[in-house]
Amino acid sequence: MAPRIVSLLPSATEIVCALGLIDSLVGVTHECDYPSGIERKPQLTASRIAHQSMTSAEIDHAVRSQLDGHGCIYDLDEDRLRSLAPEVILTQELCEVCAVSYRTVQQAARRLDAGVTVVSLEPTTIADILANIVTVGEITGACAQANALVGSLQARLDALATALSGVTHRPRTLVLEWLEPAFAPGHWVPEQVGLAGGDPGFGAAGGVSRTTTAEEISAYAPEVIVLAPCGFSTADTLRQLPRARLPAGWPELPAVRDGNVWALDASSYFSRPGPRVIDGAEILARIVHPEVLGPPEEQHAQRVPPELMCV
């Protein structure tokens, strides 16, 4: 029998559910929204920042202010956590912007009445994401399901590589992980760009995302621009754009002149290190190489109207 699991990461929630263990999942975060119906599980976290009513710049300032003051941006309901009596808690240390801090989780776990295993998932690459799936399978007694899932995801990556094997031009592809200030991508996102047949040179594969400059973006002269702000849906991005001040020189960028700027569901396919990161690579491939794979479906990617992009 699988242990009672609390997931304090949306990506871990997706992994647990993909392994067929949704019934063993007794608690989740306020951000867990996939698969459908998961929001009915007991929610153990809340954000201190009103993301929906703030601009991209205001969110960035609020996050930096909280963390620079050694605070945190999420609350954990310890009383509810105790009442759920979990045997396994899935969390992370990688990013305090993404989830409740690891220190907070450790302190809460020590105060639980019964012993509990706290597992910190720390992926920085796609290989790490696949390894995390195996790890979750091992600690929950779902090794066979985990190995099968990893095998199917790897097969999709292999199929994508085969489909793009004849590609000779890799368009310069800029993925922005935040709008204002603009952030260059890190972790697995540059890998996704490379797997999609784009040039992955803008950003740091396996490293951290970082603020970038108008000069750096102009020098790169992107042929494709993908707007995928961390934690944003496509609708969130399109709603934020008119209020976001984009880098100087934006209208002169090749991708902007050619109408090749796209908004994607970052929350589903880029921000969360779970199985749907592979979907993200496949969606990117349709943006970067529609001549090979056909254009992306509108539900997966939307071309950004010029009038939404302000400088």
PAKOL-594139 format. One record per residue (C-alpha): x, y, z; residue number from 1. Coordinates in steps of 0.001 Angstrom, whole numbers, plus 524288, in hexadecimal, padded with zeros to 5 digits. Layout:
BEGIN
NODE/x/y/z/k
NODE/X/Y/Z/NUM
...
END
This chain:
BEGIN
NODE/x/y/z/k
NODE/80000/80000/80000/1
NODE/80511/80D75/7FC74/2
NODE/8080D/816C0/807BA/3
NODE/7FFEC/822AD/80AF0/4
NODE/8060D/82D70/802BF/5
NODE/80615/83C32/80424/6
NODE/80B48/843B0/7F880/7
NODE/81011/85189/7FAA3/8
NODE/813B7/85301/7EC42/9
NODE/80A7B/8538A/7E0A5/10
NODE/81481/84BDB/7D8B9/11
NODE/8153A/8413A/7E318/12
NODE/80669/840AB/7E34A/13
NODE/80682/83E4A/7D49D/14
NODE/810BB/8339C/7D620/15
NODE/8091C/82CBB/7E0E0/16
NODE/7FCB7/82D15/7D8C6/17
NODE/803C0/82876/7CC7B/18
NODE/8081A/81CA3/7D454/19
NODE/7F9EB/81963/7D768/20
NODE/7FAE0/81D2D/7E5C7/21
NODE/7F0C4/827FB/7E668/22
NODE/7E922/820C2/7F0F0/23
NODE/7F541/82098/7F9A6/24
NODE/7F6F9/82F49/7F836/25
NODE/7F0F9/8351E/8047F/26
NODE/7F56A/84342/80361/27
NODE/7FA1E/84CD0/7F8F5/28
NODE/7FD51/85B3C/7F6F5/29
NODE/7F45B/8665E/7F320/30
NODE/7FB25/86679/7E5D0/31
NODE/7F8A5/85830/7E286/32
NODE/7EF16/8584E/7D729/33
NODE/7F289/84C43/7CF2A/34
NODE/7ED0D/84263/7CCBF/35
NODE/7DF15/84748/7CCFE/36
NODE/7D89F/8458E/7DA2E/37
NODE/7E52F/84619/7E214/38
NODE/7E101/85344/7E795/39
NODE/7D6E3/84BE6/7EFBD/40
NODE/7E1C5/845FE/7F7EA/41
NODE/7E4E7/84CE2/804D8/42
NODE/7ED63/858C1/801FC/43
NODE/7F875/85B79/80B66/44
NODE/7FE93/86806/80642/45
NODE/7FAFE/87613/80320/46
NODE/8024B/88124/7FC8E/47
NODE/8051F/88E08/8034B/48
NODE/805A4/894FF/7F62A/49
NODE/7F961/89870/7EE6E/50
NODE/7FE89/8944A/7E12C/51
NODE/7F1BE/8961B/7D9E9/52
NODE/7F089/8A4AA/7DCC9/53
NODE/7FEE8/8A882/7DB39/54
NODE/80745/8ABBD/7CF7D/55
NODE/8132F/8A3D3/7CBCB/56
NODE/81C0C/8AE62/7D16B/57
NODE/81421/8AF32/7DE02/58
NODE/814B8/8A07F/7DFF6/59
NODE/82365/8A09A/7DDFB/60
NODE/82508/8AB93/7E7D8/61
NODE/81C55/8A4ED/7F1E3/62
NODE/8238B/897F8/7F0AB/63
NODE/830EB/89E54/7F1B2/64
NODE/82CA9/8A66D/7FD71/65
NODE/827B0/89A88/804BC/66
NODE/8336C/891FF/801D9/67
NODE/83D9D/89CBA/803AA/68
NODE/837D0/89EE4/8111C/69
NODE/83985/89054/813AE/70
NODE/82AFA/88E4A/813B3/71
NODE/8231E/884E8/80B5F/72
NODE/81811/88690/801C1/73
NODE/81020/87A87/8057A/74
NODE/80933/87637/811D2/75
NODE/8080E/867F0/815D7/76
NODE/7FC2A/8635D/81D8B/77
NODE/802FF/85AF1/827A3/78
NODE/7F69C/85760/82F01/79
NODE/7F06C/851F5/822C6/80
NODE/7FD10/84B1E/81F23/81
NODE/7FD2E/8445D/82C64/82
NODE/7EF03/8402D/82AFB/83
NODE/7F1EE/8399B/81DF2/84
NODE/7FC65/830F8/82439/85
NODE/80512/82FBA/81837/86
NODE/80F95/82553/8174A/87
NODE/816AA/82C06/80BFD/88
NODE/81801/83A9B/80936/89
NODE/81D14/83E9D/7FBD3/90
NODE/8238B/84BF2/7FB75/91
NODE/82F71/8532B/7F60E/92
NODE/83AF8/85BDB/7F9B7/93
NODE/83DB4/8611A/7EC20/94
NODE/835A9/86D91/7EC25/95
NODE/82E91/874DE/7F6ED/96
NODE/826A6/87BF8/7EC8B/97
NODE/820D0/86F19/7E7FD/98
NODE/81C5F/868CD/7F4B2/99
NODE/81C59/86942/80378/100
NODE/82A56/869F0/80865/101
NODE/830F4/85D15/80B8E/102
NODE/8345A/86203/81927/103
NODE/82604/8648E/81C08/104
NODE/82254/856EA/81772/105
NODE/82D17/8508C/81F84/106
NODE/828E2/857CE/82BBB/107
NODE/81ABD/853F6/8298F/108
NODE/81E6B/845BC/82743/109
NODE/825E6/84533/83414/110
NODE/819B2/849A1/83B3F/111
NODE/8110D/83EF4/835A6/112
NODE/80CA2/8347D/83F22/113
NODE/81157/8291A/836CE/114
NODE/81D99/8270B/82ED2/115
NODE/81D1E/82C78/8211B/116
NODE/8268C/82BC1/815B0/117
NODE/82993/838E6/80F7A/118
NODE/82E84/8379B/8018B/119
NODE/83492/8437A/7FAE9/120
NODE/83410/8433D/7EC15/121
NODE/83EB0/84BAF/7E5E7/122
NODE/83E57/84A88/7D707/123
NODE/84624/853F3/7CEA4/124
NODE/845F3/84C35/7C1DB/125
NODE/83CA4/84378/7BA75/126
NODE/844C7/837B3/7BE82/127
NODE/842AD/83BE0/7CCA0/128
NODE/83404/83CD2/7CA68/129
NODE/8339A/82EEA/7C539/130
NODE/83BFC/82A70/7D0AB/131
NODE/8328E/83103/7DA23/132
NODE/8275B/82941/7D46A/133
NODE/82EFA/81CD5/7D75A/134
NODE/831DE/821BA/7E526/135
NODE/8238A/82470/7E7F3/136
NODE/82059/816EE/7E2B1/137
NODE/82A4F/810AF/7EBCB/138
NODE/8257C/81756/7F829/139
NODE/81722/814C5/7F51D/140
NODE/81826/806AF/7F0A7/141
NODE/8153D/80A18/7E288/142
NODE/82234/80680/7DC27/143
NODE/81C11/7FF7F/7D09A/144
NODE/81310/80ADD/7CDA0/145
NODE/81E4E/8148B/7CECE/146
NODE/82728/80CEF/7C5BA/147
NODE/81C26/80BA0/7BBCD/148
NODE/81943/81A2F/7BC63/149
NODE/8278B/81DEB/7BABE/150
NODE/82889/81479/7AF59/151
NODE/81CE8/81AA8/7A888/152
NODE/82217/8286F/7AAAE/153
NODE/82F7D/824BE/7A581/154
NODE/82927/81E74/799A7/155
NODE/82249/82B53/796AA/156
NODE/82F2F/832A8/797A6/157
NODE/83560/828CC/78E70/158
NODE/82A0E/82A57/784DE/159
NODE/82B96/8391F/78534/160
NODE/83A16/837E4/7825C/161
NODE/8372C/82EED/776E4/162
NODE/82CF6/83844/7715A/163
NODE/836A3/84389/771E5/164
NODE/8428D/83BF5/76D7E/165
NODE/84262/84262/7600D/166
NODE/841CB/85045/7654F/167
NODE/84D78/85860/76150/168
NODE/84999/865C1/766AD/169
NODE/847A8/867A2/77531/170
NODE/840B6/874B9/776EB/171
NODE/845A0/87D85/781BE/172
NODE/83B24/87B54/78BFA/173
NODE/83901/88439/79798/174
NODE/830AB/87F13/7A2BB/175
NODE/82DA7/8894C/7AD03/176
NODE/82ACD/883B7/7BA74/177
NODE/82605/890EC/7BF65/178
NODE/82124/89D25/7B8AB/179
NODE/82573/8A88E/7C127/180
NODE/83079/8A7B8/7C3DF/181
NODE/83395/89E95/7B8AD/182
NODE/83953/8918D/7BCFD/183
NODE/841C7/88896/7B4C1/184
NODE/83E4F/87A3B/7B68A/185
NODE/84570/87035/7BEB3/186
NODE/84443/86244/7C380/187
NODE/83DA7/8596E/7B96C/188
NODE/837D1/8642A/7B0BB/189
NODE/843D2/865E8/7A7EE/190
NODE/843A7/8571A/7A660/191
NODE/83592/857E6/7A1EF/192
NODE/83997/861FD/797D4/193
NODE/8447B/85936/792D4/194
NODE/83B95/84D59/7923C/195
NODE/831DB/855A0/78A87/196
NODE/83C05/85881/7801C/197
NODE/83F09/8664B/7847B/198
NODE/84BC9/86C96/78863/199
NODE/84CD4/86AB6/79737/200
NODE/857A7/874B9/798DD/201
NODE/84FB1/87F0B/7A006/202
NODE/84F26/87AC8/7AE2A/203
NODE/8562E/870E1/7B68C/204
NODE/85275/86295/7B52C/205
NODE/852E6/85C84/7C2B3/206
NODE/8558D/869D3/7C8D4/207
NODE/84CBA/8740F/7CEB3/208
NODE/84432/87D90/7C75B/209
NODE/84913/88B92/7C848/210
NODE/845B4/8996E/7C4AB/211
NODE/849FD/89D45/7B71A/212
NODE/84B7B/8AA50/7B02F/213
NODE/8465A/8B0F2/7A40B/214
NODE/85439/8B135/79EC4/215
NODE/855FA/8A293/7A0AD/216
NODE/848F8/89F99/79A30/217
NODE/84BC6/8A8A7/78EB7/218
NODE/85929/8A28D/78CB8/219
NODE/852F9/89514/78C47/220
NODE/84901/899E2/78228/221
NODE/83F14/88F1B/784AF/222
NODE/837AA/88980/7793C/223
NODE/82DA9/8834E/7824B/224
NODE/828FD/888F3/78F42/225
NODE/8215C/880E9/79911/226
NODE/81B3C/88794/7A4C0/227
NODE/81A6B/87DA9/7AFCB/228
NODE/81AB6/88505/7BCC3/229
NODE/81CBF/87BBB/7C816/230
NODE/80FCB/87712/7CD8C/231
NODE/80781/87E49/7C374/232
NODE/7FD3A/87877/7BAA2/233
NODE/7FBB0/87D77/7ACBD/234
NODE/7F039/885DF/7B120/235
NODE/7F851/88B70/7BC5D/236
NODE/80320/88F6C/7B2F2/237
NODE/7F9FF/895C0/7A929/238
NODE/7F33F/89D11/7B431/239
NODE/80039/8A1E3/7B9B3/240
NODE/80675/8A620/7ACE5/241
NODE/7FFC6/8B363/7AB13/242
NODE/80473/8B75A/7B8AB/243
NODE/81243/8B207/7B74E/244
NODE/81D5B/8BA8C/7B273/245
NODE/8250F/8B213/7A91D/246
NODE/8339D/8B438/7A66E/247
NODE/837AE/8BFDF/79E2D/248
NODE/83931/8BCA5/78FD1/249
NODE/82E86/8B25B/79058/250
NODE/82792/8B694/783B4/251
NODE/83447/8B52B/77C07/252
NODE/836BD/8A701/77FEE/253
NODE/83589/89DAA/7743C/254
NODE/82B49/89547/77B0A/255
NODE/822E4/8A116/77E2A/256
NODE/823FA/8A696/7704E/257
NODE/8203C/8994E/76AB5/258
NODE/814BF/89718/773E6/259
NODE/81B73/88B59/779FC/260
NODE/818B9/88E2F/78859/261
NODE/81112/883FA/78FE0/262
NODE/80AA6/882BE/79D36/263
NODE/80AAA/87549/7A36C/264
NODE/80545/86EF8/7AFA7/265
NODE/811B0/86F57/7B7BD/266
NODE/80B2B/869DD/7C3C8/267
NODE/8075D/85D75/7BCA8/268
NODE/812D0/85B21/7B388/269
NODE/81EEE/86282/7B81E/270
NODE/81EEF/866C7/7C663/271
NODE/81B9D/859B8/7CC7D/272
NODE/825CD/84EEB/7CBB8/273
NODE/81C6E/843DF/7C92A/274
NODE/81807/83B42/7BDDD/275
NODE/8120A/84692/7B636/276
NODE/81F6D/84CA4/7B3FB/277
NODE/82012/84314/7A898/278
NODE/81355/848D7/7A373/279
NODE/81A02/8560D/7A43F/280
NODE/8252D/85199/79B86/281
NODE/81B6C/84C35/791B2/282
NODE/813A2/858E6/791A0/283
NODE/82008/860DF/78FE4/284
NODE/823E6/8584D/78474/285
NODE/81745/85BEE/77D6F/286
NODE/81A3A/86A56/77F9E/287
NODE/82861/8696C/77B56/288
NODE/8267E/85FE1/77022/289
NODE/81864/86054/76B45/290
NODE/81D67/85C81/75DC3/291
NODE/820D5/84F26/7636B/292
NODE/816AD/84CAC/76DEE/293
NODE/80BAB/855FA/76A84/294
NODE/807AE/861E7/7728F/295
NODE/80431/860D7/78101/296
NODE/7F616/85F80/7851D/297
NODE/7F021/86C04/78A65/298
NODE/7ED99/8659F/79786/299
NODE/7FC42/86399/798E7/300
NODE/801F5/87033/79369/301
NODE/7FCA5/87D3E/78ED6/302
NODE/80330/886E0/785EA/303
NODE/80423/893ED/78D02/304
NODE/7FD46/89F7B/78684/305
NODE/806AD/8AB01/78491/306
NODE/7FDAB/8B46E/78B96/307
NODE/7FF72/8AD07/7986D/308
NODE/80E23/8AF15/798C1/309
NODE/81233/8BBF2/79ED9/310
NODE/81FE0/8C193/7A027/311
END
